[in-house]
Amino acid sequence: MKEISIITSYFPPETGAASNRIFHLAEGLQKKGCHVTIITPLPNYPTGKIFRDYRGKFRQTSIENNIKIYRLWIYASNSKNKLVRLFAMLSYSISLILFFIGKKMPKTVIVQSPPLLVAHVCIRFLKSKNRKIILNVSDLWPAAGLELGAFKKNWSYKRLEKIESYNYKNADLVLGQSQEILSHINALFPDKKTFLYRNYPNIENAGTAYKKNDSLKLRIVYAGLLGVAQGISDLCRKLDYKAVEFHIYGDGSERERIEKYIRQNRDLPVFYHGEVSREQLHKLILHYDIAIIPLKNRIYGSVPSKIYEYAFLGMPMLYFGGGEGEEIIKKHQFGWVANAGDYNNLNAVISKINKEGLNEELREKIRQNAKAHFDFNMQLEQLIQVL
């Protein structure tokens, strides 16, 4: 039995794409006969506070779904202060080093990146122990941070680029969630062994019928992280509400701004429903006409995993982020695209969507396209062959 450890900064009961992605990877590997262990911080995302059931603990070990999980101490914070965020990453890095010293690691270790610095610490330590390191890259940092306005091209940015380069160079295999990520890595290291591992969901019984509503308006829903990158606060302000309702699920740093906007504009059909579990969301989302997937700025290498998840649910999508995600929507006929950052174009695209055409026939077509092209188990089998 192949033993594999996965080091990640996000894992259930935390919610979000990163947590779901690693959970399904771990569960899938376990079911394929691998012995999987997870090393992760005490749950704290996205609130920046240790979850109630884990407070007061320095470390917790548990077995969940036949997977052993080590939860380590972290100075939890979602502060916008860069020094505070850096300290949070360093605190988890220190916990990892202490863990590595006290535990014998298996020969194969999958390391999640970002966070870039956490991945860097893991690679430096594990490389000295002759472990096979698989770097799982979900976003290109620091480039993504530059595009989001979090970084400036200065000395510290160049230092992060060197760390990024070191990580790619010293990984034995790099997994990328988009072709853009792999192209970037191969441009730096042409001989680097890479594997395209997209964030396909492992959804069973996704054929639930559309819950048609009697509203005359197009009911648009967003579900997910309410962060800077998604720009939901701006979306609330710039949508044309003449013919639409906007419904929001999730949590994150922009939640308070969104709630304040709704309180100050009670005449607008925009609604915040809080955060719900993934299982609840899969049922609730089918009450809406179309799901919007926005990115405030086009981020090279980023492909939101919502695309694959909604496709399996048969949910028509409006993509507002550019790049590879836009190409996937067009290629597989999953819905509509609007030019990234262009709210006038977004409203123009919405105005042309025929609500009557969002029927069960369209949704079944989307589901069938997803099943044909986004097979989780087939991708996992191919990954196991290269691990």
Secondary structure, DSSP 8 states (H G I E B T S, - for coil): --EEEEE-S--TTS-SHHHHHHHHHHHHHHHTT-EEEEEEESS-TTTTS--GGGTT-SEEEEEETTEEEEEE-------S-HHHHHHHHHHHHHHHHHHHHHS---SEEEEEESSHHHHHHHHHHHHHTT-EEEEEESS-TTHHHHHHTS--SSHHHHHHHHHHHHHHHH-SEEEESSHHHHHHHHHH-TT--EEE-------SS----------SSEEEEEEEE-STTTTHHHHHHHS-TTSEEEEEEEESTTHHHHHHHHHHTTTS-EEE-----HHHHHHHGGGSSEEEEE-SS--TT---THHHHHHHHT--EEEES-HHHHHHHHHTT-EEE--TT-HHHHHHHHHT--GGG-SHHHHHHHHHHHHHH--HHHHHHHHHHH-
